[in-house]
Amino acid sequence: MYYGQHLYGWVMIRLLPHMRPLVFARFDNPSDAKSHSKALKQLMPDAKFLIFFDVSLPIEP
């Protein structure tokens, strides 16, 4: 995980049929992610998105 990912801990995932989930965007707070999600829902009403906090840790050698 690079430094920029530590700054933007909130992740928006787009769920696509028959494909792996796609990291769509990263945000530094949940309210930004929710407002972005609302705007995307108006543009793409059939799309499915998940918002969560990414707590993955870097792998040490």
Helices and strands as residue ranges (DSSP letters): H 3-7, E 10-15, E 22-27, H 30-43, E 48-53
